[in-house]
Amino acid sequence: RRGAVALFCGLPLLLLARAIGNLGEAAAARAFAVRQDATAAQIVRDVAKRQSRRPRPQDASALFLAATSASLARAELQERAGRFVEASFGHLEEAQFTSTPEQEAGGAVSIQISFTIDNGGLRDLLYAVETATPLLDVSELQVKPVGAQAAAGNGQAQRLHVDMTVEGFFRKGTG
């Protein structure tokens, strides 16, 4: 009889203890799942943030002169070169196109410009040409001091005579 009473009373207590243990394990599993969801959401936010900071690819057409023919590209290059000299407080004296028909057939035009400028202005001009879009290339550069002022050293900014060849590229028109 005692065994039956112990079994009769003990079995429900054992089942109750097992159910409470299962509920505890389920609560721990739910807490673990919530932490995992929060970690996954943080990773998704971090990836999205990094992708938003990634530089976007630029339109390659910005690298070329806007013109679609050699004659228009020469005119655009001459206008740009004149603006660079003017913006750097230089004085443009002469501009002469130097590109060959073969170069132009390949999408390149070049111009040789002669101008006077001071040393600081020349530095600014070269920086502007080399960093501007569309891409331009200084393929030749000759610099000479101007006249007697070079030897005088009278405290004024020395003027320089510059011969520079600048090359630009254009996309040939399709029609």
Sequence and secondary structure as in RCSB ss.txt:
>XXXX:A:sequence
RRGAVALFCGLPLLLLARAIGNLGEAAAARAFAVRQDATAAQIVRDVAKRQSRRPRPQDASALFLAATSASLARA
ELQERAGRFVEASFGHLEEAQFTSTPEQEAGGAVSIQISFTIDNGGLRDLLYAVETATPLLDVSELQVKPVGAQA
AAGNGQAQRLHVDMTVEGFFRKGTG
>XXXX:A:secstr
 HHHHHHHHHHHHHHHHHHHHHHHHHHHHHHHHHHHHHHHHHHHHHHHHHHHHS     GGGGSBS SSHHHHHH
HHHHHHHHHHHHTT EEEEEEE   HHHHHTTEEEEEEEEEEEHHHHHHHHHHHHHSSS EEEEEEEEEE TTHH
HH  SS  EEEEEEEEEEEB     
